Amino acid sequence: AQSVSQHNHHVILSEAASLELGCNYSYGGTVNLFWYVQYPGQHLQLLLKYFSGDPLVKGIKGFEAEFIKSKFSFNLRKPSVQWSDTAEYFCAVVEGSQGNLIFGKGTKLSVKP
Amino acid sequence: DTEVTQTPKHLVMGMTNKKSLKCEQHMGHRAMYWYKQKAKKPPELMFVYSYEKLSINESVPSRFSPECPNSSLLNLHLHALQPEDSALYLCASSQVGIQGYEQYFGPGTRLTVT
């Protein structure tokens, strides 16, 4: 079965710092990958997705992610974070034909103003 | 409209109560999902409905009973729950097909079992 690893449990950054959150999935083949964000007290929102094509994917709010097949990775990046980016970030991969989402354990991002 | 709605937002129930959670979407999605999310943990899949038929049951105890009355509605019936069932229950929906599709999540129902 697929699994997803997120390397950082809690990341603390100052505003304007650059962000990179790691995500690795367990096995290859065709994969559908996602990053979701959960702001405090709000529901899960899709940041970006990768199905095929250009491995550099741009999402909302200035986020992007790079799919590197050889490394089974899908890292999330943002050049300059803002206080409003404080949230929990989940990497997820689809398993099976039913669209079953497997989530990583999440990374809590705290941005200091 | 990319909204998934869930009611109620909060629910407190005793261990002998029967209650239901409701989820609705009007995006024409034919797959709907129930997830359970404990504090500081990722969502865990409970059930998947595809074309109104239960296609995945992730070994969920029978005190949770899902129902999909039509393509827009998804219910989760609760009976004789335990305190450890207290969690945020999330509903999601997506298109169905060979190509993967993203899931849209509702705000969740925060359930407390006393």
Interface residues (C-beta under 8 A of the other chain):
Chain A: N32 F34 Y36 Q42 H43 L44 Q45 L46 K49 F51 F90 V94 S97 Q98 G99 N100 L101 F103 G104 K105 G106
Chain B: A31 Y33 K40 K41 P42 P43 E44 L45 V48 S50 S55 I56 L90 A92 S94 V96 I98 Q99 G100 Y101 E102 Q103 Y104 F105 G106 P107 G108
